[in-house]
Amino acid sequence: MAPWISADADGPRRGITRFINCRLVTGDKIVKQDLYVSSVTGKILSSQELFFQQCYVADETVDLQDRLVAPGLIDVQLNGAFGFDFSVVPENVSDYGKTLRKVNKDLVKTGVTSYLPTLTSQKPEVYQSALPFLRPSGGPRDAEDGSESLGAHCEGPFLNPVKNGIHNTEVLISAEHGLRDIEACYGAENMQASKQHSRPGPDQQRAVTMITAAPEQGKMTQTIPDLVNRGIVYSIGHSDADYEQASSAVAKGATMITHLFNAMRPLHHRNPGIFGVLGQSERQWRPYFGIIADGIHLHPTAIKIAFDSHPDGFILVTDAMRLVGLPDGIYDWTNGDRIVKKGPHLTLEGTDKIAGSSITLIECVSNFLNWSGVGVAEALKTVTLTPARMLGLHGTKGSLDSGADADLVVLSEATDAATGHRDLHVDQVWKFGTCVHATK
């Protein structure tokens, strides 16, 4: 038994853990309150129901000594980690699944309990080989499996070649035949619900959860309703769309923007471009948007402007690649090019093109906390409640409400006395009510 845990009672054990002396992150607020979870159901429990209706007591008590408890972090744009690139399928395809399981065990230690594994622009055969491994579990999972895929984010290949970033222009295509071209690329079976999966909710029963595409290319804008009707999130990205084109995409059902400001035409006072849709007078029409707060992709002031324009849509993402955790050097990339890693800075060799990041999500939260002036709860909301809402998973993920999945991170705070810089550190991670990582 871990030193911070004590047994509360003898008798039959129901896997109930009680957290005491803790501060809970609930939406925009922090409240000092006990929390109960079950490792049997994998859910957060109602204390009122436990005591007054069922007369249960906790099997174990965890004294957190005034630390923060937040919902597990959700990264909706992760290209790879710990040396593994989700877009690279080995010759022995079964090795893909084995490596993915190891990555999930390592990734959960960073506080990311759920994520969208992101596939960059590839040939159709790559998508159709990788996507079956990235499908959500759909049923009960073992907490020891680590971080959980919520389905794949396909970033490409339906992108604008003039805003390709480091995506290989040779594999980019245009959906001239709408949904038929998209199904031919990803595989129709990967875009449809699988009957073998029992978890409720259409967004959790297909391999493809989100697609990033340029709405101005081919018949993509007209195809958005077809994707949305299948429960797939459409995100505007790698696009040269002007304000009118972006607004049309939102009207058709686009609810997300991929890494705002990056790989899209810049804001102009006569045509605000994609960024302009965040200024829609009707808030319900404003899409969610991803922000990479690594200090490289965006200036801190640009990040603050984006947050102030639509705080309820602001989602921090890492856009991290497999180089996270690896030493500095030059590495091969999927399209034959090479990437130079210097700390968190990744560039295409021989150019100044940004090539993703090598930052963790909790580091992005700490950066945003310092650059924006928002409170800790608001900063954490951008990687918990907000992405859960974007994915249609509010009530299951991203909150500490009773009935939600018991995915938790226990955090400590540190402030540099000289600079005043604040950092959040992951001390413990709980998945489905079971502690899967603890540093202290």
C-alpha positions in Angstrom: 0.0 0.0 0.0 1.4 3.4 -1.0 2.4 5.6 2.0 -0.2 8.3 1.3 -3.0 5.7 1.3 -4.7 4.2 4.4 -7.5 1.6 4.7 -10.7 3.0 6.1 -12.7 -0.1 7.0 -12.7 -3.8 7.0 -15.3 -5.9 5.2 -16.1 -6.2 1.5 -14.0 -3.9 -0.7 -15.7 -2.0 -3.5 -12.7 -0.2 -4.9 -13.8 3.1 -3.5 -11.0 5.7 -2.9 -11.6 8.9 -1.0 -9.3 11.9 -1.7 -9.0 14.3 1.3 -7.2 17.6 1.9 -7.4 18.5 -1.8 -8.5 21.3 -4.1 -10.7 20.2 -7.0 -10.5 22.0 -10.3 -14.1 22.3 -11.5 -14.6 24.3 -14.6 -13.4 27.9 -13.9 -13.2 27.3 -10.1 -11.2 25.6 -7.5 -13.1 24.2 -4.5 -11.8 22.5 -1.4 -13.7 19.3 -1.2 -13.3 15.5 -0.9 -13.6 13.4 -4.0 -14.6 9.7 -4.3 -13.8 7.3 -7.2 -14.3 3.7 -7.9 -11.7 1.4 -9.5 -14.5 -1.1 -10.1 -16.8 1.1 -12.2 -14.0 3.4 -13.2 -16.2 6.4 -12.4 -16.3 9.4 -10.1 -18.9 8.8 -7.4 -21.4 11.0 -5.7 -20.6 11.3 -2.0 -24.2 12.0 -1.1 -25.3 8.8 -2.8 -22.5 6.8 -1.2 -23.3 7.9 2.4 -27.0 8.6 2.5 -28.4 6.1 0.1 -25.9 3.2 0.0 -24.2 3.7 3.4 -20.8 2.9 1.9 -17.4 3.9 3.3 -14.2 4.3 1.4 -11.8 1.3 1.1 -8.8 3.7 0.9 -8.1 7.3 1.8 -5.6 9.4 0.0 -4.4 12.6 1.8 -3.2 15.0 -0.9 -1.9 17.6 1.5 -3.7 20.5 -0.3 -2.6 19.6 -3.8 -4.8 20.2 -6.9 -6.9 17.5 -8.4 -7.9 18.1 -12.0 -9.6 15.9 -14.7 -7.1 13.9 -16.8 -5.6 16.0 -19.6 -6.8 15.6 -23.1 -4.5 16.3 -26.1 -6.4 16.5 -29.4 -3.3 16.9 -31.6 -0.5 14.5 -30.9 1.6 13.2 -33.8 3.7 10.8 -31.8 5.7 10.4 -28.7 8.7 8.6 -27.1 10.2 7.7 -30.5 7.0 6.5 -32.1 5.3 8.3 -35.0 1.6 7.4 -35.4 2.0 8.0 -39.2 4.7 5.3 -39.7 3.5 1.8 -40.1 6.2 -0.9 -39.8 6.6 -3.7 -42.3 5.2 -6.1 -39.6 1.9 -4.3 -39.0 1.3 -6.0 -35.7 4.4 -4.2 -34.3 2.4 -1.0 -34.7 -0.1 -2.1 -32.0 2.6 -3.4 -29.7 4.5 0.0 -29.8 1.3 1.9 -29.4 0.6 0.1 -26.2 4.0 1.0 -24.8 3.5 4.7 -25.8 0.2 4.8 -24.0 1.8 3.6 -20.8 4.5 6.3 -21.1 2.2 9.0 -22.2 -0.1 8.7 -19.2 2.8 9.6 -16.9 2.7 13.1 -18.4 -0.9 13.6 -17.2 -2.5 12.9 -20.6 -5.1 10.3 -19.9 -7.0 10.6 -23.3 -5.9 11.9 -26.7 -6.4 11.9 -30.4 -3.5 10.2 -32.1 -2.9 12.4 -35.1 -2.0 11.1 -38.6 -0.3 13.6 -40.9 -0.7 13.7 -44.7 0.0 10.2 -46.0 -0.9 7.9 -48.9 -4.2 6.0 -48.4 -2.5 2.7 -47.6 -0.9 4.3 -44.5 -4.2 5.5 -43.1 -5.9 2.2 -43.8 -3.2 0.3 -42.0 -2.9 2.5 -39.0 -6.5 3.6 -38.3 -7.8 0.2 -37.1 -5.2 0.4 -34.2 -6.4 3.9 -33.2 -10.1 3.1 -32.8 -11.4 3.9 -29.3 -11.7 0.9 -27.1 -15.5 1.2 -26.9 -15.8 -0.9 -23.7 -14.2 -1.5 -20.3 -10.5 -0.9 -20.3 -7.7 -1.9 -18.0 -6.3 1.2 -16.2 -2.9 -0.2 -16.6 -3.2 0.2 -20.4 -2.3 3.8 -19.8 -3.5 6.7 -21.9 -6.6 6.1 -24.0 -7.2 6.9 -27.7 -10.4 8.7 -28.3 -10.1 8.0 -32.0 -7.8 9.4 -34.7 -7.3 12.9 -35.9 -6.5 12.8 -39.6 -4.6 16.0 -40.4 -4.6 15.8 -44.1 -4.1 14.9 -46.9 -7.0 17.2 -48.0 -4.9 20.4 -47.4 -4.0 23.4 -49.4 -0.6 23.0 -51.0 0.3 26.6 -50.4 -0.3 26.1 -46.6 1.2 22.7 -46.3 3.7 23.5 -43.5 6.0 20.4 -43.5 3.3 18.1 -45.0 4.5 16.4 -48.1 2.8 18.2 -51.1 3.2 15.1 -53.2 0.5 13.2 -51.2 -2.0 16.1 -50.9 -5.3 15.5 -52.7 -8.5 17.4 -53.3 -11.9 15.9 -52.6 -13.3 16.6 -56.0 -15.9 13.9 -55.5 -16.7 14.8 -51.9 -17.3 12.0 -49.4 -16.4 9.3 -52.0 -12.8 10.6 -52.1 -12.5 10.9 -48.3 -13.7 7.3 -47.9 -11.3 6.1 -50.5 -8.5 7.7 -48.6 -9.2 6.7 -45.0 -11.3 3.6 -45.7 -15.1 3.6 -45.4 -15.0 1.1 -42.6 -12.8 3.5 -40.5 -15.4 6.3 -40.8 -18.3 4.3 -39.6 -19.5 3.0 -36.3 -18.3 -0.5 -35.4 -21.1 -2.7 -34.0 -18.5 -4.6 -31.8 -18.0 -1.5 -29.6 -20.4 -1.0 -26.8 -19.5 2.4 -25.4 -22.4 4.8 -26.0 -22.0 7.9 -28.2 -21.4 8.0 -31.9 -18.1 9.9 -31.5 -16.6 6.9 -29.7 -17.3 4.1 -32.2 -15.3 4.9 -35.2 -11.6 5.1 -36.0 -11.8 8.6 -37.3 -12.9 11.2 -34.7 -11.6 14.4 -36.3 -10.5 15.5 -39.8 -8.4 18.6 -40.5 -9.0 19.9 -44.1 -8.9 23.0 -46.2 -12.6 23.9 -46.9 -11.7 25.9 -50.1 -10.2 22.8 -51.8 -12.4 20.7 -54.1 -15.9 20.0 -52.8 -14.8 19.9 -49.1 -17.1 22.6 -47.9 -20.2 20.9 -49.4 -19.0 17.6 -47.8 -18.8 19.0 -44.2 -22.4 18.1 -43.4 -21.9 14.5 -44.5 -18.9 14.2 -42.1 -20.7 15.9 -39.2 -23.7 13.6 -39.7 -21.4 10.7 -39.0 -20.2 12.2 -35.8 -16.9 13.3 -37.2 -15.5 16.7 -36.1 -14.5 18.9 -39.0 -11.6 21.2 -38.3 -10.4 24.0 -40.6 -6.6 23.9 -41.1 -3.7 24.1 -43.4 -5.9 26.4 -45.4 -5.7 29.6 -47.4 -9.4 30.3 -46.9 -10.6 33.9 -46.6 -13.1 35.1 -44.1 -16.1 34.3 -46.3 -14.9 30.8 -47.1 -14.1 30.1 -43.4 -17.6 31.4 -42.4 -19.2 29.2 -45.0 -17.4 26.2 -43.5 -18.6 27.0 -40.0 -22.1 27.4 -41.3 -21.9 24.0 -42.8 -20.8 22.4 -39.5 -17.1 23.0 -39.0 -16.6 23.3 -35.2 -12.8 23.4 -34.8 -9.7 25.2 -36.2 -6.4 23.4 -36.2 -3.5 25.2 -34.6 -4.9 28.7 -35.0 -2.6 31.2 -36.9 -0.3 28.5 -38.1 -0.5 27.2 -41.7 -3.3 29.7 -42.7 -3.4 33.2 -44.2 -2.6 35.9 -41.6 -5.1 38.2 -40.1 -5.7 41.3 -42.3 -7.7 44.3 -41.3 -9.8 44.1 -44.6 -10.2 40.4 -44.5 -9.6 38.7 -41.2 -9.4 35.3 -42.7 -10.0 32.1 -40.6 -9.3 34.0 -37.4 -12.2 36.3 -38.2 -14.8 33.6 -37.5 -14.0 33.9 -33.8 -15.5 37.4 -34.0 -19.0 36.1 -35.0 -21.7 38.1 -33.2 -23.5 34.8 -32.2 -21.2 33.0 -29.8 -22.7 29.6 -30.6 -21.3 30.0 -34.1 -17.8 30.5 -33.0 -15.7 27.3 -33.4 -13.2 25.8 -31.0 -9.6 26.2 -31.9 -6.2 24.7 -31.0 -3.2 26.7 -29.7 0.4 25.5 -29.4 1.8 27.3 -26.4 5.5 26.2 -26.8 6.9 29.7 -27.2 7.9 28.9 -30.8 4.7 28.6 -32.9 3.1 31.7 -31.5 4.0 34.9 -29.7 2.5 35.0 -26.2 0.6 38.1 -27.1 -1.1 36.4 -30.1 -2.1 33.6 -27.7 -3.7 36.1 -25.3 -5.5 37.8 -28.1 -6.9 34.5 -29.2 -8.0 33.6 -25.7 -9.7 36.9 -25.1 -11.6 36.6 -28.4 -13.2 33.3 -27.4 -12.1 31.8 -24.1 -14.8 29.0 -24.2 -13.3 27.7 -27.5 -9.6 27.9 -26.5 -7.9 24.4 -26.5 -4.2 23.9 -25.8 -2.5 21.2 -27.9 1.1 20.0 -28.2 1.2 19.2 -31.9 4.1 17.1 -30.5 6.1 14.6 -32.6 7.9 11.4 -31.7 10.9 13.4 -30.7 9.4 14.2 -27.3 11.9 12.9 -24.8 14.7 12.2 -27.3 18.1 14.0 -27.3 18.8 16.9 -29.6 19.9 16.0 -33.1 18.8 15.4 -36.7 16.1 12.9 -37.3 14.4 11.3 -40.4 10.8 12.2 -41.0 8.0 10.3 -42.7 8.4 11.9 -46.2 12.1 11.5 -46.6 13.0 14.9 -45.2 14.9 15.4 -41.9 14.0 17.3 -38.8 16.4 19.2 -36.6 15.7 19.1 -32.8 17.1 21.8 -30.5 15.3 21.6 -27.2 11.6 22.0 -27.9 12.4 23.7 -31.3 11.8 21.4 -34.3 12.6 22.7 -37.8 12.8 21.1 -41.3 16.5 20.6 -42.0 17.9 23.5 -44.1 14.9 25.7 -43.6 13.3 27.7 -40.8 10.0 25.9 -41.2 8.5 24.8 -37.9 8.1 21.0 -37.8 5.7 20.4 -34.9 6.8 20.6 -31.3 8.4 18.4 -28.6 6.6 19.8 -25.6 4.3 18.1 -23.1 0.8 19.3 -22.5 1.3 20.3 -18.9 4.2 22.5 -20.0 1.9 24.2 -22.4 -0.5 24.8 -19.5 2.2 26.3 -17.4 3.3 28.6 -20.3 -0.2 29.8 -20.9 -0.7 30.3 -17.2 2.3 32.7 -17.1 1.6 34.4 -20.4 -2.1 35.1 -20.1 -2.6 36.0 -16.5 -5.6 33.7 -16.1 -6.1 31.5 -13.0 -5.0 27.9 -12.7 -8.5 26.6 -13.1 -9.0 28.5 -16.3 -5.7 27.3 -17.7 -6.5 23.7 -16.9 -10.0 24.0 -18.4 -8.3 24.4 -21.8 -7.0 20.9 -21.7 -9.9 19.2 -19.9 -13.4 20.5 -20.0 -13.1 22.5 -23.3 -11.7 19.7 -25.5 -14.2 17.2 -23.9 -17.0 19.5 -25.0 -15.5 19.9 -28.5 -15.5 16.1 -28.8 -19.0 15.8 -27.5 -17.7 13.9 -24.4 -18.8 16.3 -21.6 -20.1 14.2 -18.8 -17.7 11.4 -19.6 -14.3 13.1 -19.9 -12.9 16.4 -18.8 -14.7 16.9 -15.5 -14.9 15.8 -11.9 -18.7 15.4 -12.0 -20.2 12.2 -10.6 -20.6 9.6 -13.3 -17.6 10.9 -15.3 -14.7 8.6 -16.0 -12.3 8.7 -13.0 -9.4 10.0 -15.0 -7.5 12.4 -12.7 -4.2 14.2 -12.3 -2.8 15.4 -9.0 -0.8 18.5 -9.4 1.6 20.6 -7.3 2.5 24.2 -7.9 5.9 25.8 -7.9 6.9 29.5 -8.3 10.4 30.7 -9.1 11.2 33.3 -6.4 13.4 35.3 -8.7 11.2 35.4 -11.9 7.8 34.7 -10.5 7.4 32.0 -13.2 4.7 29.5 -12.1 4.9 25.8 -13.0 2.5 22.9 -12.6 3.9 19.5 -12.0 2.2 16.1 -12.4 2.6 14.2 -9.1 0.0 11.4 -9.6 -2.1 10.1 -12.4 -5.3 8.0 -11.9 -7.0 6.2 -14.7 -10.5 4.7 -14.3 -10.1 5.1 -10.5 -6.7 3.4 -10.3 -3.4 5.1 -9.6 -1.1 4.4 -12.6 1.7 6.9 -11.8 3.0 8.6 -8.7 6.2 10.6 -8.2 5.5 11.4 -4.5 
